[in-house]
């Protein structure tokens, strides 16, 4: 039996990080309504999970981009972890857990 869950609206924060040695990371942070005020915190957590130290970071920004309805995978991860990362340029193509 499949349990139907209520659709979740997520907010996407476009995030860019440049390190002191010139590496560039681009990823999106997806959060629910409850996580809006923590998007930057979640971005910083992901940066640490990539193995970057704060001292290595020259520039970072995490800006609201848009909102949309979450697919089931994203919704499950947000319910479990509080956020979901879409890795793009310079990031590993897997979710770090």
Backbone bond lengths (Angstrom), bond angles and torsions (degrees), N, CA, C in turn:
res aa  C-N    CA-C-N  psi(-1)  N-CA   C-N-CA  omega(-1)  CA-C   N-CA-C  phi
1 X - - - 1.442 - - 1.531 108.81 -
2 X 1.298 117.33 129.60 1.459 122.61 178.82 1.517 109.44 -91.73
3 X 1.315 114.70 131.59 1.461 119.98 177.80 1.518 108.18 -90.82
4 X 1.287 116.64 124.73 1.462 121.84 179.01 1.525 108.72 -84.21
5 X 1.318 117.23 124.90 1.449 120.73 176.57 1.515 109.55 -104.96
6 X 1.320 115.13 154.07 1.451 120.91 179.14 1.526 109.50 -67.49
7 X 1.314 116.84 139.48 1.461 121.11 178.61 1.529 109.90 -61.14
8 X 1.314 115.61 142.72 1.460 121.37 -177.99 1.528 109.50 -115.37
9 X 1.304 115.87 130.05 1.455 121.30 172.76 1.522 107.35 -86.23
10 X 1.337 116.55 131.04 1.454 120.64 178.56 1.522 109.82 -117.82
11 X 1.309 114.00 155.45 1.457 121.95 -179.27 1.529 106.95 -115.40
12 X 1.324 115.56 129.69 1.461 121.60 -173.85 1.527 109.30 -103.80
13 X 1.334 114.51 127.83 1.463 122.16 178.10 1.523 108.38 -113.78
14 X 1.316 115.56 115.39 1.455 123.70 179.80 1.531 107.96 -77.18
15 X 1.332 116.45 122.49 1.462 120.51 -171.71 1.525 110.66 -123.91
16 X 1.329 115.44 133.74 1.465 123.28 179.75 1.519 108.85 -129.65
17 X 1.328 115.96 133.99 1.470 121.53 179.00 1.527 107.69 -134.06
18 X 1.323 115.43 132.17 1.459 121.89 173.20 1.525 107.77 -119.76
19 X 1.325 115.99 131.70 1.461 119.63 -179.23 1.524 110.37 -95.15
20 X 1.317 115.41 166.79 1.462 120.80 -178.24 1.529 112.35 -64.34
21 X 1.336 117.43 -23.28 1.469 119.16 178.09 1.534 112.39 -94.67
22 X 1.350 116.83 10.43 1.459 121.02 172.98 1.515 116.44 93.70
23 X 1.324 118.36 -0.06 1.466 119.71 176.97 1.521 109.91 -70.86
24 X 1.323 115.03 145.34 1.464 121.23 -177.56 1.525 108.96 -123.95
25 X 1.332 115.88 132.19 1.462 122.20 178.36 1.517 108.48 -125.68
26 X 1.322 115.47 131.81 1.467 121.67 178.15 1.529 107.03 -129.38
27 X 1.326 116.37 125.40 1.456 120.89 178.44 1.519 109.23 -153.39
28 X 1.321 115.21 159.72 1.461 121.27 175.77 1.515 109.52 -105.84
29 X 1.322 115.41 140.95 1.457 122.63 173.39 1.522 106.45 -107.97
30 X 1.330 117.55 122.57 1.460 122.71 178.71 1.516 108.73 -107.77
31 X 1.323 116.34 130.16 1.457 121.85 -179.06 1.523 110.05 -136.86
32 X 1.331 115.28 158.11 1.464 121.44 173.91 1.526 108.82 -83.86
33 X 1.315 116.36 179.87 1.462 120.62 176.99 1.522 111.37 -53.90
34 X 1.334 116.39 -38.59 1.465 121.31 -177.64 1.526 112.79 -68.95
35 X 1.332 117.98 -21.76 1.459 121.14 -175.92 1.517 115.21 -100.43
36 X 1.324 116.98 2.90 1.466 119.80 -176.03 1.524 112.45 -53.82
37 X 1.299 117.90 -44.92 1.461 121.38 -177.47 1.526 113.32 -75.22
38 X 1.337 116.77 -3.38 1.462 120.43 -177.80 1.531 112.88 -114.95
39 X 1.332 118.48 7.87 1.462 121.15 -176.56 1.528 111.87 -57.19
40 X 1.316 117.31 -44.64 1.466 120.31 179.33 1.523 110.92 -64.92
41 X 1.321 117.07 -39.54 1.468 121.33 176.63 1.532 110.67 -60.40
42 X 1.340 116.51 -44.19 1.462 120.43 179.46 1.531 110.70 -65.54
43 X 1.329 117.66 -37.27 1.468 121.19 176.62 1.526 109.77 -62.39
44 X 1.325 117.15 -43.27 1.465 120.86 179.26 1.529 111.01 -64.55
45 X 1.319 116.59 -37.28 1.467 120.50 178.12 1.528 109.93 -63.58
46 X 1.330 116.74 -44.46 1.464 120.64 178.82 1.531 110.68 -62.75
47 X 1.332 117.26 -41.17 1.463 121.52 177.92 1.528 110.05 -58.05
48 X 1.317 117.07 -43.21 1.469 120.88 177.34 1.521 110.94 -64.21
49 X 1.343 116.83 -39.09 1.457 120.76 179.19 1.528 111.43 -66.38
50 X 1.339 117.56 -24.42 1.460 121.46 174.74 1.530 111.22 -75.65
51 X 1.346 115.62 -10.44 1.453 120.51 179.05 1.518 113.91 92.46
52 X 1.330 117.34 13.72 1.461 120.92 179.45 1.517 110.06 -89.25
53 X 1.304 115.66 139.73 1.453 121.69 176.46 1.522 109.02 -95.75
54 X 1.313 116.75 148.36 1.471 121.53 179.86 1.527 110.86 -54.29
55 X 1.327 117.44 -36.62 1.465 121.60 -178.66 1.529 112.06 -66.27
56 X 1.331 117.32 -21.35 1.466 121.18 -178.83 1.524 112.62 -83.81
57 X 1.321 117.48 -11.60 1.460 121.09 -172.09 1.522 110.34 -92.69
58 X 1.331 115.46 121.86 1.459 121.37 176.58 1.519 111.42 -87.67
59 X 1.312 116.41 -39.86 1.460 119.96 -174.77 1.524 109.44 -149.45
60 X 1.330 116.12 140.73 1.456 119.96 173.90 1.517 108.55 -150.65
61 X 1.312 114.88 147.94 1.456 120.07 174.35 1.519 108.45 -148.32
62 X 1.310 114.35 147.19 1.458 122.33 -178.40 1.522 105.80 -138.52
63 X 1.328 116.20 96.82 1.461 121.28 -173.65 1.521 111.88 -113.99
64 X 1.334 115.10 140.30 1.464 119.53 175.53 1.523 109.12 -58.80
65 X 1.337 115.84 136.49 1.456 121.72 179.82 1.528 110.79 -112.88
66 X 1.338 117.07 -59.10 1.460 121.02 -179.42 1.532 109.84 -167.29
67 X 1.321 115.94 176.55 1.468 122.13 176.52 1.525 108.42 -123.85
68 X 1.327 115.57 151.44 1.464 121.79 177.90 1.522 109.05 -158.67
69 X 1.307 115.75 172.85 1.460 120.61 177.88 1.529 108.70 -82.86
70 X 1.316 116.50 136.30 1.469 122.18 -177.54 1.513 111.39 -78.99
71 X 1.324 116.12 145.55 1.463 120.11 171.00 1.534 107.17 -81.19
72 X 1.330 118.81 166.98 1.470 120.83 -175.33 1.525 114.52 -58.30
73 X 1.325 118.88 -37.68 1.458 121.50 179.77 1.523 111.20 -63.87
74 X 1.323 116.19 -47.19 1.465 121.48 179.08 1.519 109.81 -63.22
75 X 1.316 116.46 -45.20 1.460 120.96 -178.98 1.532 110.98 -60.19
76 X 1.321 117.74 -44.83 1.467 121.11 179.57 1.525 111.32 -61.11
77 X 1.330 116.93 -43.16 1.467 120.45 -178.92 1.528 110.91 -66.99
78 X 1.322 117.49 -39.83 1.467 120.49 178.81 1.526 110.19 -65.90
79 X 1.316 117.39 -40.31 1.466 120.16 178.42 1.528 110.92 -65.10
80 X 1.331 116.72 -34.14 1.468 121.63 -178.46 1.528 112.33 -82.54
81 X 1.332 117.24 -43.83 1.458 121.98 -169.35 1.532 114.33 -111.96
82 X 1.325 116.16 -21.25 1.462 120.06 -179.03 1.514 113.54 102.02
83 X 1.325 116.96 -16.68 1.461 120.87 -179.52 1.526 110.06 -159.43
84 X 1.330 115.44 169.41 1.457 122.43 176.91 1.521 107.10 -137.69
85 X 1.315 117.20 139.49 1.462 122.55 179.08 1.521 109.36 -109.52
86 X 1.337 115.24 132.59 1.460 120.68 168.92 1.531 105.78 -106.68
87 X 1.341 117.22 104.17 1.459 119.97 -179.81 1.529 110.38 -73.00
88 X 1.310 115.98 138.24 1.458 120.31 177.53 1.516 108.35 -127.72
89 X 1.282 118.17 -122.91 1.456 121.99 -173.38 1.522 112.59 -65.45
90 X 1.343 115.52 128.18 1.455 121.65 175.57 1.520 115.49 80.86
91 X 1.327 117.92 -6.86 1.471 122.33 -176.04 1.521 110.64 -101.23
92 X 1.342 116.96 152.52 1.467 119.03 172.93 1.532 109.55 -61.33
93 X 1.301 116.90 147.22 1.473 121.28 -178.28 1.515 112.80 -86.08
94 X 1.299 116.10 36.17 1.462 120.32 177.53 1.518 107.88 -142.95
95 X 1.308 115.12 155.57 1.459 120.44 176.70 1.515 107.82 -79.56
96 X 1.310 116.89 127.15 1.459 121.54 177.76 1.517 107.87 -83.74
97 X 1.320 116.63 127.00 1.465 120.46 -179.54 1.498 110.36 -117.65
